[in-house]
Amino acid sequence: MKKSLLLSFCFLLLLSCAKKSAEDQFIDNLLSQMTLEEKIGQMNQLDPSWNAEEKEALIREGKVGSIFNVVGAKEVNRLQRMAVEETRLGIPLVAARDVIHGYHHIYPIPLGQGATWNPDLVERAAQLTAQEALSDGIRWAFSPMVDVAHDPRWGRVAEGYGEDPLLTSTMGAAVVKGYQAEGMAACVKHFAGYSASEGGRDYNTTWIPETQLRDIYLPPFKAAIEAGAMSVMCSFNALNGLPSSANPHLNIDILRNEWKSDALLVSDWGSGSDLVPHGLCADKKEAALRCINARMEMDMQGNIYTDYLAELVSEGKVKESQIDECVRSILRLKYRLGLFDNPYVPEENQTDISAAFAELGTKVAEESAVLLKNNGVLPLNIKHSTLNILITGPLAHQKKEQLGTWVFDGDTSLSVTPLMAFNSQHSTFNIIFEPGLTYSRDKSKTGIQKAVKAAKKADVVLFFCGEEAILSGEARCRTDLNLPGAQSEMMDALAATGKPVVMIVMAGRPLTIGKQVEQAAAVLYAFHGGTMAGPALYNLLTGMAVPSGRLPITFPKMVGQIPLYYNRHNTGRPSYDPPMLIDEIPIGCPQFSIGQSSYWLETPTEPLFPFGFGLSYTTFEYGETTIDTIVNDQQSSINRTSYLVQSSIKNTGNYDAYEVAQLYAHQLSGDLVRPIKELKGFQKIFLPAGESRLVSFTVTPEDLGYWHEKHDGLVSQVWFATDKAEFKFKIAPNSDISL
Ligand code: GLC
């Protein structure tokens, strides 16, 4: 009896495996009809916004699988008809675009969205963005960018969600879910380690030990893949000597074999052909070989696959099966987007999201702003008094600059600037507008004098300063993070009037504004807040909204401290005491008489502002952090202990407000040195004035694990594990704690 049951079970199992999904059947069937040339054509992604005639001819010949930088439903449909109606198999194109933080309606830059610590809000923003982009023919967005960044000199720090793997993972996954819930493919980038570019200089070399790569840089990609990201983009950088486009360890070992991802892997712009200037390949034909052997599946604007793959196959250097697995990924993305059934986009009804965006865009901009200082001047008392407010600074009324970097389709006519927002409110205050400087790099002093003169008539000065949009983003790296132009001189002059100056900073990165923070009565760091920056800042400055942003990245005092991040190692000689600074050193003192620990002679090791920091108009009181072990199998050879970590938080002020409770953990000893603290959870909670809330976090052994490494002669091995060790936990308002 048993034998027949076993046999029928095996038969059913075989049947289920043999029964392919409809998707696989479709893909296999289409693939079986394709010629080698048609397959290679699918692996080619082109930007037909230039050399259009030549590229349209390639589309008609079935030599293009995807187009990007084409906008407008009509134009996308026109090119789509060439692929669907003029090629032998009619395989549709997939149209892609850099939709990074909004489409026509722009949200704060991702670094600002990271400062919201509100993934639900970020997911909703991504959903609304997708609705707008889809109606313009965009089916594939080249975001989220989840490069964990420790170096604010790097221009693309603006595009990510800051320095922490958990915060970045949470935000990246939210964007993936938001886009794909609406039917637009996400593309998690840049895989991997791009943000570790030496010197904070874009595209530069990166050296990242395997354990650090896996503990810090890879988790946000894994989180995005687990959230269902339909595609991944290679990064430009050489990682430990191997550029990502030609890196089988990243693209096959990790992405395919470890993470079991079936997402499409696309190069970055020409990153395949860049292997020649990298010095990896002698020519583009070799570059094509190295990329296909590392399973880079689609070549963005590099033309190396269409130029060389067929020849490499005929020479026996590339198997057609390698090409088939790449084309499967491409057909799978198109199948999942429904392109085979609906290749065209309705041309009549552009989705109008303006009503929903007015509220959501304002809310995201409000929650992305971080209050760094307030001597009580904020919120402005606009209810019962007649205030004379000077609105000044190079970013007070700049529709384009407040959008920030990567806003190809941003509609600047929609921008509401701070000046517009204040002027549109009929309140008891009187607005004086005198920009002082006309753009962030403006060095002319004449305007400053006008602003100073106006300040003398004002009760309070609102100084909107920071960076123009062009000063951050791709290839926009800086070695000096002070306010550009004559803004520091302008702040000196405004402060000298004795009037309270509220500094509102719009920038794509942390700036070294220590002196200005001392001079200001209050500082609100708004990053580039997008289309609704103006209304959001009006609401925050007047108390109609209460600041709830928290820094997603450490703010250094000076560039010389970089890289400076919260989850650092303690070193064997931590600098506990404030070091004797350079001008205090006695002349001629003996070499070891002034102490030696890990510090600099010019500045203490503390940052200007720590990761997770942000003030409110209210105050919060944190109770003791309590820790209960949930499962504790002492006999086990591996750590099976989980923890329930709790703290009661009370709003002890007069404003109802959000607080971001942050859970930090510290492993006191281990197989490898561990960070002095690591963010292991966060909760953004709304607390009415006077109320308390118990905040709880469950920490599992997995949460406390990290990548180990050992070397046996020339062979090294890595593995993920959780040490049996002592852990400390603290629920706190920011990372400036000792654990
Ligand atoms: C750029 C960027 C990448 C972008 C791509 C397409 O060079 O590195 O993030 O998506 O090219 O514009």
Boltz pocket constraint, residues with backbone or C-beta under 6 A from the ligand:
constraints:
  - pocket:
      binder: B
      contacts: [[A, 98], [A, 142], [A, 189], [A, 268], [A, 269], [A, 474]]
      max_distance: 6.0
